[in-house]
Amino acid sequence: MLIGTALAVVLQVGACAAATGLPVAEGDYVAHDFRFADGHDLPALRLHYETLGTPRRDASGAIVNAAMLLHGTTGTGRQFLSEADERDLFGPGKPLDASRFYVILPDGIGAGGSAKPSDGLQARFPHYGYGDQVEAQRLLLEQGLGVKHLAVLLGTSMGGMEAWLWAERHPAMADGMVAIAATPAPIAGRNMMWRAMVIDAIKADSDFHGGLYGAEPQAWRAVLPSFTIMTGDARHLEADAPTRGAAEAEDGRLVAGGAKIDADDYLATFESSWDYDPSAALDRIAVPLLSINFADDLLNPAELGVTEAAMAQVKGGAAVLLPAGPNTFGHQTLGHPEVWGPPLAAFMARLPQR
């Protein structure tokens, strides 16, 4: 992947407050002449990010306490600014204590404040993949924020898959990598069938017009509840919708709640896993890597044993499968650091202390 030599940094950073009250700074980095894996270029690729904490430097001026967290499909970096994260991830004595770590929360390509199809190009936006996400994140760190090394890189769902790619492509960039709710194999089976259903529904909408629509197409949004079905768990879904009428009402609420989702953006992020396949290079991973998955995750079925088989090839790798229980939420357990925080804390304790 070739990157143009002209790079610009836009650091329009100002203090703002997360919903939790954590002090957050935000800014934008712009990479010029960014070449995507599909062969297309963008003259200027904007990458938005937010940060927590303060960078700490060694005698040479290098930042030594940076941690980067990568969000999932349809998410943004702000998904890590929940009350649960403030309490169980960034709080005092927690694995990524914001008084110790400089935490970087980028919006991926196609998400949040970063460049995306709905900015104007619509279907003409480059067909980006997970490899493009990793390269853009590297540029943001090195060129935009001056971070040459991370104490830890952690990702959930799509971000977890990107963590697997980081471990293969840039292992020297972090003391440790953490992949949560993600497996090191191409997306297939039930997960891909669901994604194909969403992709096909968008493309088949009579108002989609090949992604060059005026008014937002609406018919495809009937499939939006499938996201909750696939990423949730049966116990909590049953509790939230215990009757036929309640379930029908919840379905309608989820459809109506997605009325403003941009179809091109949603399609692009669902298609972006097209290049994800870390399976052939697992034996090249030399950085400590922790994989955390959930036994009730429909997207990463534990019964397939994919991660456990892959770990036999990963030097210094460790896999944790958390059992289903009243405090797990299927794939969405990724939003509950109180559940996966303990194995993360144990992993962090084994890394160099920054």
Secondary structure, DSSP 8 states (H G I E B T S, - for coil): --B-S-EEEEEEEEEEE-TT--EEEEEEEEEEEEE-TTS-EEEEEEEEEEEES---B-TTS-B-SEEEEE--TT--GGGG-SHHHHHHTSSTTSTT-TTT-EEEEE--TTSTTS--GGGTTGGGS----HHHHHHHHHHIIIIIS----BSEEEEETHHHHHHHHHHHH-GGGBS-EEEES--SS---HHHHHHHHHHHHHHHH-TTTGGG--SS---GGGGGTHHHHHHHS-HHHHHHH--SHHHHHHHHHHHHHHTTT--HHHHHHHHHGGGG---GGGGGG--S-EEEEEETT-SSS-GGG-HHHHHHTTSTTEEEEEE---TT--GGGGGG-HHHHHHHHHHHHHHS---
